[in-house]
Amino acid sequence: MNSPPNSVLEKIRTAASATTPEALASDESFWAVVRAEFARPEDFIHLEYGFYHPACHAVIAAEIATITEAQRRGSHYKRHEMTAEREAARTDLARLAGASPEEVILTRNTTEAFNIILRGLPLARGDEIIHSDLDYGGVVEALEQRAQRDGVVLRPVSLPPEPSTDAEVIARFTAAITPRTRAILITHLINHACLARDLLSSFVG
Ligand SMILES: Cc1ncc(COP(=O)(O)O)c(C=O)c1O
């Protein structure tokens, strides 16, 4: 229906590919380009981009145009036209992720995606899920719901907020594994600590 805001992405991609992340971080002319793409409040500096991330002008314009067009074409759009658009988006996203389109599903957010996976796990009463005390609130609530409904047992491990090595984190998870362990939740990007660790590869080899 609408083409993606390629011009903004292209500008950022071109600038980013021409230099190193360190140099780009202090390149004020680059940040001026990025800044101009966002509507900013006048009375405070917006530092929280996790909870509710303001989109850039081009994305907002594309969203409004898409909603307007979908409303104009009504159920004809939903029944006939939307599928092809969704599949095209799925193919684009799969390419970005280095996956095949069949491996990608589109969900409204991370919480919904996590619930789909969690509720699809075949777990019996007494089966255990290991997670950490730094996991995201909405994710922990979904785990607690499965515990309440299905008698699944949660085994939260305490993680150091700023671990010095991956081994330190992996040791806490592995110490919690029992014969009843059926799933381990490993958050790649921990929001409390701004911690990103590729722990999954350490577990699966
Ligand atoms: C680690 C983590 N998991 C899950 C979520 C939930 O994401 P969403 O708002 O897309 O459902 C967040 C949101 O910030 C998060 O930081």
The ligand as a MOL file (V3000), in Angstrom:
LIG
                    3D

  0  0  0     0  0            999 V3000
M  V30 BEGIN CTAB
M  V30 COUNTS 16 16 0 0 0
M  V30 BEGIN ATOM
M  V30 1 C 13.5030 -7.4790 27.6060 0
M  V30 2 C 12.1340 -7.0940 27.1100 0
M  V30 3 N 11.2560 -8.0780 26.8290 0
M  V30 4 C 10.0060 -7.7730 26.4010 0
M  V30 5 C 9.5970 -6.4570 26.2350 0
M  V30 6 C 8.1780 -6.1860 25.7730 0
M  V30 7 O 8.1680 -5.6990 24.4860 0
M  V30 8 P 6.8200 -5.2860 23.7610 0
M  V30 9 O 6.4450 -3.9170 24.2470 0
M  V30 10 O 7.2100 -5.2930 22.2880 0
M  V30 11 O 5.7620 -6.2940 24.0520 0
M  V30 12 C 10.4800 -5.4120 26.4990 0
M  V30 13 C 10.0720 -4.0090 26.3040 0
M  V30 14 O 10.8180 -3.0710 26.5110 0
M  V30 15 C 11.7850 -5.7300 26.9530 0
M  V30 16 O 12.6690 -4.7790 27.2500 0
M  V30 END ATOM
M  V30 BEGIN BOND
M  V30 1 1 1 2
M  V30 2 1 2 3
M  V30 3 2 2 15
M  V30 4 2 3 4
M  V30 5 1 4 5
M  V30 6 1 5 6
M  V30 7 2 5 12
M  V30 8 1 6 7
M  V30 9 1 7 8
M  V30 10 2 8 9
M  V30 11 1 8 10
M  V30 12 1 8 11
M  V30 13 1 12 13
M  V30 14 1 12 15
M  V30 15 2 13 14
M  V30 16 1 15 16
M  V30 END BOND
M  V30 END CTAB
M  END
